Amino acid sequence: MEIDFKDLNPKQIYKLMTSVIVPRPIAWISTVSAEGINNLAPFSYFAGVSSDPPLLIVSIGSKSETVKKDTWKNIEETGEFVVNMVTRDVLEEMNITSIPFDEEIDEFEKAGLTPVSSKYVKAPRVKESPVNIECKKYEIIQIGKMGLILGEVLTVHVRDDILNEKGYVDTTKLEIIGRLGGANYCLITKENSFEMKRPDKE
């Protein structure tokens, strides 16, 4: 079967793309508004794009034709944000923060999470998340109703017990949550992951 995108509306395209581009890591982004209100929301159009300079990218939509989502607005105004990784232990809390609360609502409080100070940015980290990535705005590219947020990584906070002997994150200990299509998610554990080394040239 071939599905021609010219025959689909944007909602159908979104559903199709998010069901085939899987699994996707979740950028659980914490920001603080210009008025000092903490914000926390998950986004799964998210990836690392460069290591020199260290950049990641997240795509954030709009509330309406003219109103940007709070996360986008906060990053645009303050130039700072933190990406907190979503694991099995914080899955339910992440789901609560996906609710479109009014901008004056603190999602940390709604989800029962603990904001802790970051080193370089004013946006708080999620204490309960084992990995927090502090970023400053590198560039925002607007495409239609979407904002492509490029963030420069300033520092990464990693819980000690998930590091391996070389100082890198052991992803089998992280138990990261991935986003699939619809309301489906996946969980990466040691039991459902495997190693495959790249073959040497002959």
SVG drawing of the C-alpha trace seen along z (x, -y; Angstrom):
<svg xmlns="http://www.w3.org/2000/svg" viewBox="-7 -39 47 49">
<polyline fill="none" stroke="black" stroke-width="0.4" points="0.0,0.0 1.2,-3.5 0.0,-6.5 0.4,-9.7 0.7,-12.7 -1.0,-15.0 -4.2,-13.1 -3.9,-13.6 -4.7,-16.5 -2.2,-17.6 -3.8,-15.5 -3.6,-12.4 0.0,-13.1 0.9,-13.6 -0.7,-10.3 1.0,-8.4 4.5,-10.0 4.3,-9.3 3.4,-5.7 6.3,-4.9 9.0,-7.1 9.4,-5.0 10.5,-4.8 11.1,-8.4 12.8,-9.7 10.7,-12.1 12.1,-15.6 10.5,-16.5 11.2,-20.2 11.3,-22.5 11.3,-26.2 10.5,-29.3 8.4,-32.1 9.4,-35.8 7.0,-36.1 8.8,-33.4 6.3,-30.5 7.7,-27.0 6.5,-25.1 7.0,-21.4 5.8,-19.5 6.8,-16.5 7.6,-16.5 8.6,-13.5 9.7,-15.2 13.2,-15.3 16.8,-14.3 20.4,-15.1 21.8,-16.7 25.4,-17.7 28.2,-17.1 30.5,-20.0 28.8,-22.2 26.7,-20.0 23.1,-20.6 19.8,-19.0 16.5,-19.8 12.9,-19.6 9.8,-20.5 7.0,-22.3 3.6,-23.1 1.2,-26.0 -2.0,-26.2 -3.7,-27.9 -3.0,-29.7 -1.6,-32.7 -0.7,-31.4 2.5,-29.5 2.7,-26.7 4.1,-27.9 7.4,-26.0 8.1,-27.6 7.1,-31.1 9.3,-30.7 12.4,-29.5 11.9,-32.4 11.7,-34.9 14.3,-33.6 16.7,-31.7 16.9,-28.8 15.5,-25.3 16.2,-21.9 15.5,-18.5 14.7,-15.9 14.7,-12.3 11.5,-10.2 12.0,-6.8 9.7,-4.1 9.7,-5.8 8.3,-9.1 6.0,-7.9 2.8,-8.8 4.1,-12.2 5.1,-12.9 1.6,-12.0 0.1,-14.5 2.3,-17.3 1.0,-16.5 -2.3,-18.2 -2.6,-21.6 -2.7,-23.6 -3.1,-27.4 0.2,-29.3 -0.1,-30.5 -0.2,-26.9 3.0,-25.3 3.1,-21.7 5.8,-20.7 3.1,-21.2 0.4,-19.5 2.5,-16.4 4.0,-16.3 7.5,-16.8 10.5,-18.5 12.1,-21.4 15.9,-21.8 18.2,-24.5 20.3,-24.2 23.9,-25.2 23.8,-27.5 20.1,-28.3 17.2,-29.6 14.9,-26.8 14.7,-24.2 15.6,-20.5 13.3,-17.6 14.9,-16.0 13.1,-12.7 14.6,-12.4 18.0,-10.6 19.3,-12.7 18.9,-16.5 20.3,-18.4 20.8,-22.1 20.5,-24.1 20.5,-27.6 18.6,-28.6 20.8,-28.3 18.2,-29.1 14.5,-28.8 13.2,-28.1 9.5,-28.5 7.9,-26.2 4.2,-26.7 2.7,-26.3 5.8,-24.5 8.9,-25.8 12.1,-23.9 14.1,-24.7 17.8,-24.2 19.4,-24.1 23.1,-24.2 23.9,-21.7 25.7,-23.4 26.0,-20.6 24.4,-17.2 23.4,-16.0 23.5,-12.2 22.6,-10.0 25.7,-8.1 24.1,-4.7 23.4,-4.6 27.0,-5.4 29.3,-2.6 33.0,-2.2 33.9,-4.5 31.8,-7.3 29.0,-7.0 25.3,-6.2 24.4,-2.6 21.2,-2.7 20.1,0.7 20.0,-0.7 18.3,-3.9 15.0,-2.2 14.1,-5.0 10.5,-5.4 10.1,-5.8 7.1,-7.3 5.2,-5.2 2.1,-6.0 -1.2,-7.0 -1.2,-6.4 1.5,-3.7 4.9,-3.8 7.8,-1.4 10.2,-0.7 13.9,0.1 15.4,2.6 18.4,4.9 16.1,7.8 14.7,6.3 17.9,4.7 20.9,6.3 24.4,5.4 25.5,5.6 29.0,4.4 29.7,2.9 31.6,5.3 35.2,4.5 36.2,3.7 37.6,6.7"/>
</svg>
